Amino acid sequence: MSVHRPGRPRTTRITRTSHTTRISRRSSSRSRLTAAGILLSVLSLLITLPATSQAAETADKPARGEARMGQGVIAHDGQGGLPRESRAVQTEGVDVSSHQGNVNWASLWSSGVKWAYVKATEGTYYKNPYFAQQYNGSYNVGMIRGAYHFATPDTTTGTAQADYFVNNGGGWSRDGKTLPGVLDIEWNPYGAACYGKSQSAMVTWIRDFLNRYKARTGRDAVIYTATSWWTQCTGNYGGFGSTNPLWIARYNTTPGTLPAGWGYYTMWQYTSSGPIVGDHNKFNGALDRVVALANG
């Protein structure tokens, strides 16, 4: 027979039940916290993924002023093999910008490169800091060389950019060693491919640049472009072919279809992965034809 002693309540069974309840409540609370933590982690991942993607896209864009000839060729037109062997005589050339820094011109000359183009300017806000070494260095080893301007039609007028180009290295002289200036007009590396311009407005911008350049130098500028960009952004306008030499951009075995108005190319940029410096080109003719272009 169990005897109940006063002052000592029977709490053992109740205490065990309370302890079990507390454990159960703690476990439930921890489960809820764990679930909440997982949910927060998933939401955090979903939120940061687009930002990471956007950052990667931004990282692919050059800093303003750092665009170079052929910047968008591979991304838009792809890349194929190297040019096929041809009986037609062609003369090897290169184009350079600040990306190449100080260029080893002697090695290029020894490899057979006989002409060069150097980026001088971009828009009305950038001058190549390596221009003197590159422009004078190519001249000093015996190359025929010229300067090019990377166009940004969304920043200032064609007339203003032509003036900026001529005033900062893009001039011309009849010394047999200086090629006419080049208008590098291609995909916008900083935004919309056509710089926010309609096809007719783009043609007007290009015409303004070319007219001003000729007024300042007496020479018709060379146009560097890719057929696909020209078709998209000018409507494949054919009005410059009779006056302005064509420098076509296509990294493949042949230059492919040319833009309207040109029956042949004068120069062809065929790779951005050449020896010594990346961008290599072929002039459509022997060295004496390069000299003829220089002399006008």
C-alpha positions, 0 to 999 in steps of 0.5 A, a space after each residue: 500500500 502506497 503511503 502519501 507523505 505530506 509536503 512531497 507531491 507526486 511530480 515525477 510523471 508530470 516532470 517527465 511529461 513536461 520535459 518531453 514536451 519541451 524537447 518536442 517543442 525545441 525540435 519543432 522550433 529547430 525544424 522551422 528554423 532550418 526550413 526557414 534557413 533553407 528558404 532564405 538561402 534559395 531566395 538569396 541564390 535566386 536573387 543573386 544569379 541575375 546580378 552575377 549574370 549581369 556582372 559577367 556581361 558587364 565584364 565582357 564590355 571594354 572600358 570606354 575608350 578601349 574598343 579596338 578594330 574587330 571588337 565584335 567580329 567573332 561575337 557576331 559573325 563567328 570565326 572560321 579557318 585561315 585564308 586559302 592559298 591564292 595565286 593573287 599577290 597579297 601583302 601582309 599587314 597588322 592593326 594595333 591599339 593600346 591593347 598591344 602596348 609597345 609593339 616589337 616592330 622589328 619582329 613583325 617586319 622580319 616576319 613579312 609584315 609590310 604595312 600597319 594601321 594604328 588606332 589614334 582616337 575614339 569618339 572625341 574623348 580618347 587618344 591611344 597612349 601608345 600611339 607614338 611608339 606604334 605609329 613611329 615605330 612601324 615607320 622606322 622599320 620601313 613599314 607603310 602605316 596609317 591611323 584609324 578612328 573608332 567611331 561612336 556615332 552616339 556620342 558626337 557628330 561625324 564632323 566633330 569626330 573627324 576633326 578630333 581624329 585629324 587633330 590627334 594623329 589621323 592626318 595624311 601627307 604624300 610621303 609614300 609612307 602614310 596611308 589615308 585615315 580609316 573610319 572604323 565603323 562596326 558594332 557598338 561595344 558599349 550598347 546597342 549595335 547601331 548606336 541607337 541610330 536609324 539606318 538613314 541617320 547612320 548613313 548621314 553620320 558616316 557621310 559627315 565624317 567622310 566629307 569632313 575628313 576629305 576637307 581636312 586632308 584632301 584624301 578619301 578615308 578608308 571604311 573598315 566594317 563587316 558586311 553583316 553590321 553594314 547591312 543591319 545598320 545602314 540598310 546595306 547602303 551602296 553610295 560610298 563604294 566609288 570613293 572610299 576604299 573598303 577594309 572588310 572584317 571577316 575571320 574566315 577562309 574567304 572575305 565572303 560577300 562584300 557590302 553593297 557598292 564595293 566590287 572588291 576589297 582593298 584590305 581584309 582583316 582575316 584573324 585576331 589570332 595572328 603571330 606577334 600581334 593578334 590582328 592580321 590583314 591582307 592587302 589586295 595587291 603587291 607592295 607597290 599597290 600599298 605605296 600607290 594607296 599611300 600616295 593617293 
